[in-house]
């Protein structure tokens, strides 16, 4: 199916699409202001706001949403720590962690077949953006993720998942106000500047970085394992962008491992390294090797 045919089948969920595209518009306004109006476009606080906003939340996606909740590759001794991480995950603006886990498990059940939410055969546009904007995969079948719904506090986080992005956005606003981001004379302008570039900019990058694994990781790179029944690939470039998730073919070959990288690839598998650190400090139920 071509990109055009895939797009033609979409029943657009207008409110969600407008909200998603609004993030791009706000981030682009921030870039426009940076280029034409900011006395010092990229002060260190803005740069760090973008970098940390991207990679810290990418780690929450890869470690919590993906390897922990979707695949049970590791488990915390204390569920309260997982709940804290789940609450932080909600700042990623990728809906709630239960929906994320359910949808990803469905992806592996039907990878690159009919039923896969972001089937890469339907083209880049579908697997990168259109699948979650269409509204076709908004629902969560709780019967299929009872192990997740039984986590104390999980349903509360699902109910109030929008609180996370609002709180984080407020933090960016306040940082911009007090740090005089962009060196504007008016602190309100500095706050808006940090909010647009730091929060919305990093959120747009995070959304696309995550989706690259759905799209490009099924098109770009080397396929070491051919027994996966799909088009998953290994790419060190995508691994750099996603803290190790780019070794996607390895992951599809053995979905329940805490590491996606093998051998020297583990150098780039930052997610696996952080999971190992949790094990080193005795926070996990079973050893990570």
SULSUL-V161138 format. One line per field, one symbol per residue. ss: DSSP state (@ for helix, = for strand, . for the rest). phi: phi as a letter, one per 40 degrees, with the letter a starting at -180 (. if undefined). Layout:
# SULSUL-V161138
ss = ???
phi = ???
This chain:
# SULSUL-V161138
ss = ..@@@@@@.....@@@@@@@@@@@@@@@@@@@@@@@.......@@@@@@@@@@@@@@@@@@@@@@@@@@@.....=..@@@@@@@@@@@@@@....@@@@@@@@@@@@@..........@@@.@@@@@@@@@@........@@@@@@@@....@@@@@@.@@@@@@@@@@@@@@@@@@@.@@@...@@@@@@@@@@@@@@@@@@@@@@@@@@@@.@@@...=...........=.@@@@@@@....=@@@@@@.........@@@@@..@@@@@@@@@@@...=.....
phi = .cdccccccccdcddccccccccccccccdcccccbbcdbdbcdccccccccccccccccccccccccccbfcaaccbccccccccccdcccfbgcccccccccccdccbdfbdhcdbdccchcccccbcccccgcbccbccccbccccccdgccccccbcccdccccccccdccccccfdgfcccccccccccccccccccccccdccccdccbccbbbhbbcbbccgabcbbaccccccbfhcccccdcccacbcccccbfccccccccccccccccdcgcbcbcbb
